[in-house]
Amino acid sequence: MIRWFFEKLRNLFSTEVPAALAACEFDCREVECLTKEFLTCPRRLQKAEALKRLSEAEPTNNFKSQSSTLG
């Protein structure tokens, strides 16, 4: 019961920020942007490109390379 109460309370004060808006939410001094400013914002575009590259990067598979050297 207490756990449920604290989870509800936490959800009132914290919400997850979508990755696409993280640069705006955490790395920007502007409080609000017009649509045109948002679409052309270099800071947001740079962060979005970095996130895209990160998500497209192939994870390394160390287990596969180790098992091939074991025999």
C-alpha positions as CSV (number, residue, x, y, z in Angstrom):
1,M,0.0,0.0,0.0
2,I,2.8,2.4,0.9
3,R,4.7,1.5,-2.2
4,W,1.7,2.2,-4.4
5,F,1.2,5.6,-2.7
6,F,4.8,6.6,-3.3
7,E,4.7,5.5,-6.9
8,K,1.6,7.6,-7.5
9,L,3.2,10.5,-5.8
10,R,6.4,10.1,-7.9
11,N,4.4,10.0,-11.1
12,L,2.8,13.3,-10.2
13,F,6.2,15.1,-10.1
14,S,8.2,13.3,-12.7
15,T,7.5,12.3,-16.3
16,E,9.8,10.8,-18.9
17,V,11.0,13.1,-21.5
18,P,11.0,11.7,-25.1
19,A,14.5,11.4,-26.6
20,A,13.5,13.7,-29.4
21,L,12.9,16.5,-26.9
22,A,15.7,15.8,-24.4
23,A,18.0,18.4,-25.9
24,C,15.3,21.0,-25.7
25,E,14.3,20.0,-22.1
26,F,17.8,19.8,-20.6
27,D,20.3,21.6,-22.8
28,C,18.5,24.7,-23.8
29,R,18.0,28.1,-22.2
30,E,14.8,28.9,-24.2
31,V,11.6,28.4,-22.3
32,E,9.5,28.0,-25.4
33,C,10.1,27.9,-29.2
34,L,7.9,28.7,-32.2
35,T,7.5,25.8,-34.6
36,K,9.9,27.4,-37.1
37,E,12.5,27.9,-34.5
38,F,12.1,24.4,-33.3
39,L,12.4,22.9,-36.8
40,T,15.6,24.8,-37.6
41,C,17.3,24.8,-34.1
42,P,20.9,23.7,-34.6
43,R,21.3,22.5,-31.0
44,R,18.2,20.2,-31.3
45,L,19.3,19.0,-34.8
46,Q,22.8,18.2,-33.6
47,K,21.5,16.2,-30.6
48,A,19.0,14.3,-32.9
49,E,21.7,13.4,-35.3
50,A,23.9,12.1,-32.5
51,L,21.1,10.0,-31.1
52,K,20.4,8.6,-34.6
53,R,24.0,7.6,-35.0
54,L,24.0,6.0,-31.6
55,S,20.9,4.0,-32.3
56,E,22.2,2.8,-35.6
57,A,25.6,1.7,-34.3
58,E,26.0,-2.1,-34.1
59,P,26.5,-3.4,-30.6
60,T,29.8,-5.3,-30.2
61,N,29.4,-9.0,-29.6
62,N,32.4,-9.9,-27.4
63,F,30.9,-13.3,-26.6
64,K,31.1,-14.4,-30.2
65,S,34.7,-13.3,-30.6
66,Q,35.8,-14.9,-27.4
67,S,34.1,-18.2,-28.2
68,S,35.9,-18.4,-31.6
69,T,39.3,-18.1,-29.9
70,L,38.5,-20.8,-27.3
71,G,38.4,-23.5,-29.8
